[in-house]
């Protein structure tokens, strides 16, 4: 059973930084992509950033230049470094692992990020 556990969320002032982590466990994953999504109240879940098994990254336009996604394959962990945070970044952030061969996806439970003064 694949499990994803996120950590690192919290309350931060505008302009501040947070680093989210997501650790995967529960099996061998083969080649897989990992991504961060977020969902604000009353809005649909959206992709924030993703990283392929080969390290290719892509970002939502709203976070380019401020957020950085990275991964440690030895630890089956993905990170999201968030800098210059804005109130509109407030949301529940979810981690997702996608197996490249089957397309099967697994979600974490989410971690709250609140940007407020």
N, C-alpha and C positions, 0 to 999 in steps of 0.2 A: 504494500500500500504506500503510494507516494505521498509524502507529507511536505508541505512548504510552511516554514515558520518565519514570519516577518518580525523585525524589531527596529527600533530607532525613531519611531514617531514621537510626537509631542507638541508642545506649545512653544512657538518661537516668535520673536518680534519681526516686523518687516525689515528686510535687509539681512536677516540672519541666515544661518546655515543649519542643515540637518543631514545626517547620513543614515539611509535606510539599508538594512541587510535582509536577505532572504536565503535561508539555508534549506536545501532539499535533502530528503532522506527517504529510505524505504525501498531501495532497489537500484538496479543499474538502469541508466537512462539512455545509453547510447549517445548519438548525436542529438543535441537538443538546443533550442533557443530559449532564452529567458527574457521576460519583459516586465515592466512596471506599468500598471494602469491606475487610474484614479477615478473616483466618483464623488462628486459634490452633491449636496442635498438638492433634490429636484432635477438633477441632470443625469444624462446617460454616462455609463462608464466609458472612459476614453484612454487610448494608448498614450503613455507619457514617453517611454523610451524602451528600446529593445536591443538585444545583442544576440547575434547568431553564434553557433558553435565555433565558427572561425573568427569571432571577434568583430564582425561587422556590426556597426551601430546605426540606429536611426532614432530621431527625436521628433516629438511634436514641435511645431513652429513656436508655440508659446513658451517652450522651455529651452530652446536652443541657445547655447552660450551661457546658460545658468546651471543646467543639470548635466551630470556625467554618469553614464552607466558603465559598470565594469563587472568582471566575473573572475572568480578563482575556481578553475575546474577541479583542482585537487580537493577543494572543500565543498564542491557543488553549491557554491554560494554566489549570489549576485548582489551588487551594491548599487545604490543610487545616491550620489553626492548632490545635494541641492543647495545652491548658493543664491544669494540675492533674492530670497524668498519674498513673495508678494501675498497680500491677502487672498487674491484669486487662486493661489495654489492650495488653499484650504480644501481638504478632501480626505476621504479614506483611500489609502494607497494599497493596491493589491499586487502581489507578485504572481506571475504565471510562468509555468514551465511547459514547453511544447516539444513533444518528440518529433524529430524531423522526418522519420520514416513513415509513421502512422498518422501524424497530425494530432494525436491525442493530447489534450491539454489538462493541466492541473492548476488549481488556484490555491493561494494562501488565504488566511482568514481576514487579512486586512489590518492596517495600522493607521491610526488617525494622525493627521498632520494639520495643525491649526496655526495660522499665521495671523497674529493680532497684536496690537499694542495695548 
